[in-house]
Amino acid sequence: MPNTTNATTVQEHLRELQALVQDSLKHWKLATTAATATALAGQSNPDRLTNELHPLGPVQVGTLQRDFKEKIAAIRSICLSFAQGPLQQSLNGSDSSSAPALRRYSTLLKEETQHDEALSFVKLSMKQCQNTLRAASQDGNIKTEHLISTIRDMATELGLECYLETGSRVDNLVSVSTLTIGGNVIVIDIDVESTGAILRVKVSYASEIHQDERIDRLLAHNLRCKCGKLLQTTPGSGKVSEGNLTHLPDCSRDFDAFSKNLRALATLDSFSKKYPNVDFFHNMRSIDVDFKELFKREMKITARDLHKVLTQGHGIPMTHAVLPGPSVAYWASKADLLDVSWDDLSTAIEQGANEKVKIPFHRISVTMEESTTFSSGYLPVERSGFLLSEEETYGLNSVPYGSIMNDQGSVSATTILQQPLKWIVPNIDSTVEATYVAVLHPPVVVAEDVAKQLAAFSNQAGLNTTMGFHKDPGYLSLQECLINQGTEQTQWEVTLDQGANAVRQIYSFDRTKNEARLIHRVPFTHISQIYICTKLLRQQLTFNTLFQSCFRETVPVDETKKRLATIHPGTTDDHGLEVSIIVQTPQPPNTILASFLNPYTETNMILEILIDAGTGLPTVRLVNETTTSSAVGVTSDAAMIGGGINGDSGMNMNNMSDVNNSSGSQDHQQFLIGEKLTRVLQTCDSIPILVRWILKRSLSWMKGRSSIQGKGQSQLGRRTSSYTEEGGILKRPRV
């Protein structure tokens, strides 16, 4: 929450308006200066936008619009009062003898205003230069002064009071400065040595129950220098020795993270002052208590299966992990979970040792922010949580400060809990303009439909007006966001094996544009909506991971083009087998289609990957060429596979009667049934690995069928006329 200023002049309001614009542009990663904007406008192919210009992006659009209106209204009011003031009235209605003197006086006022504005600009520029020089200095005293000054500026901007005390401690030979940041209900003490080292960060509350050392460690971690000592080689000796401590700019201190964490605390503190009838820290603690209770219930039901709770439950509670306040880890890739010791992770979570958890989880952190509407209800201090306990579920029917909601959405065939949860929904206080916010770490690229569902949590109607089916070329499509490239490249090569017999998978994607948005934060009205948000994000992240697996090429584009250019028509030197796969996304994040020609069976294969909306787990179906995505679920796995081999969909098998018989089809189905394909994909989360698995099984099946029929039969004769066997791999010669 920004500090409420006492601006009284047009220049002061304009500077604040400019600061609002520049801060928003910085968060949106757009041009922040006129020169940069002019240069961008002159480019023939400017950078594409980052899909963050919407109410769920990094900028709180509602309050930004409100602040703009307030600043502009204040400027208009000042201009109007000046136009109707005594000076202008005297100039317009006075006698001719005093008019020249009044006009000179008016001119002097305008010149003085211009000089003040110029001096303010110079003062700001000098301060920026001073901060840059201090950040680059190696002197410990200057570093300490820069550190304290930076923290003080952050706190003052948030409306907090700062006090500095410098002295020496008995147990410390160097002087120690203590910066005290005070609010309405919080006090933050930061001890800094004269060398710039952070000794201690302590956050104190008016109520002792909110004390938590994890917040202290989080803020201290943000501020501590991470430069380390540079290793230098002694001239002539070739030996490595320790050099002097050399600080990088800003000492590698994470001021951005510290600013966000301080803002989260300052916002709750300012709300406590503005709305004294609500204990906001108590409500945040109640959400944390509910997360831990849900985790406890799901761990009990699953016999302490932490992996299942992470992937299918409400997630793993990790209080004060990224932001001060409650948070849950809800997703991680298969690669990141590969070497996880679940017992050690369970112990670290139970101990609250966030610093021991090194897994890059996707997390949801809950905080609060200003709102332009009355959208949230709050618990009284007598109530410790929104969730009813197991005993209260059967005995408590009503509460005087709200109602009890029977959450049927928390129970389904894919959920761990099999009894509907019951929540308290407090009455909305019509005087409190504040809302809960789920902050995503890291931000997630989602399809437009998912963004609209997330926006519906807090009735963000403005999102729909910014996300029409416009196909604006200035925005990256969902596919382009996930690939992190434009449309210049058309093919990506993935090779999972080495040697002359390696199968090269060449991927391309359907250019039909799917709208996308990058989601940073999701305002919500009740804690029960977090689980819905979690399920939507799990489905989207699984989709993103599978799609991206096809476009992480293992061979550079230039090398691929060079190799293709050296291959002449009529030669057989194709450096291994090549398979072209087209990836389509007709219904993101629900469906992915991957189609390719199986070179061993000469059949067109379409892998239909369906991502469950409840668990985010993918399932695979093999459909024939004539089956469309709209007909999913009509044909059985066996019928689809049989049609893919024997059907009339253009898949020529050279009249191979031995393959067309029922026993041959059943043999082929044994390794191409959906259950096996699904198991492979859920294990690896990689479409290229799934395709490789299918090709290897197809090769083994064809070789087995060929050996059974014998070399003298006509079918094998026809196959050997179009294939050569080399090192156990059937290779089709290039025509």
Buried (B, 14 or more C-beta within 10 A) or exposed (E): BBEEEEBEBBBBBBBBBEEBEEBBBEBBEBBBEEEEEEEEEEEEEEEBBBBBBBBBBBBBBBBBEBBBEEBEEBBEEBEEEEEEEEBBEBBEEEEEEEBEEBEEEBEEEEEEEEEEBEEEEEEEEEEEEEBEEBBBBEEBEBBBBBBBBBBBBBBEBBBBEBEEEEEEEEEEEEBBBBBBBBBBBBBBBBBBBBBBBBBEBBBBBBEEEBEBEBBBBBBBBBBBBEBEEEEEEEEEEEEEEEEEBEBBEBBEBBBEBBBBBBBBBBBBBBBBEBBEEBBBBBBBBBBBBBBBBBBEBBBEBBEEBBBBBBBBBBBBBBBBBBBBBBBBBBBBBEEBBEEBEEEEBBEBBEEBEBEEBEBEBBBBBBBBBBBEBBBBBBBBEEBBBBBBEEEBBEEEEEBEBBEBBEBEBBBEEEBBBEEBBBBBBBEBBEEBBBBBBBBBBEBBBBBBBBBBBBBBBBEBEBBBEBBEEEEEEEBBBBBBBBBEEEBEEEBBBBBBEEEEBBBBBBBBBBEEBBBBBBBBBBBBBBBBBBBBBBBBBBBBBBBBBBBBBBBEBEBEBEEBEEBEEEEEEEEEEBBBBBBEBBBBBBBBBBBBBBBBEBBBBBBBBBBBBBBBBEBBBBBBBBBBBBBEBEEBEEBEBBBBBBBBBBBEEEBEBEEBEBBEEEEBBEBBBEBBBBEBBBEBBBEBBBBBBBBBBBBBBBBEBBBEBBEEBEEEBEBBEEBEEEBEEEEEBBBBEEE
